[in-house]
Amino acid sequence: AERILYGEVPHRDFDDMYTGGLSYLNAASFWLWGVNSISMRWMLFAWFIPFVISIYWLSLRFVQPLGAGLVTLLAAAWSIPMYSAAMPSWYNLFFATWTLCAVLKFIDTNARRYLGLAGLAIGASIVFKISGVFILAAVLLFLLYRNQCQIEHKTEQHCPDSDQTKHSELGAFWRLRGFSIVATGALLAASLL
């Protein structure tokens, strides 16, 4: 990160173990708070706060507010406090959680903009560490399952969707377009590096 701060580029001027996004983020933390290890932890903490909020939001979908608070406290206690180094895996976890939030919001609203947000989160995850492609695979498999479910079962009881045109050919086209929305979002975010 210090080399990036002085103008070098990862994978061109020096070898980087990861895809490079973390190096740029750590360079930004050095620029903001000085060149020391605590500045990277401050940046990690800044990203940790929205992660905790999203864990609470996700938990509310399954349990009452008190239970969601307990789940959130448990998730918060078993994450960054256990190992506070600014590793790319933490950012993969954050982006995977935000991807899940976007996909669940897509299921609720059937608004494709949430697939675009999921794609951006996936692409950002890949920018931090290549294992973000597993999140991409999971979302694409979900969309494939959802599409097959809507084609095979003509009733709403088996599928998490209530779109009026879901069984028409046009509806099938729009559902398959979800693949391209997620992939485009992921490529757009990944191309920023």
Protein Blocks (a to p, Z undefined) as FASTA:
>chain_A
ZZmmnopaehklpccfbeolmmmmmmmmmmmnopafklmmmmmmmmmmmmmmmmmmmmmm
mmcfklmmmmmmmmmmmmmmmomcdcfklmmmmmmmmmmmmmmmmmmnopaklmmmmmmm
mmmmmmmomklmmmmmmmmmmmmmmmmmmmmpmcfklpccfbfklmmmklmmmmmmmmmm
mmmmmmmmmmmZZ
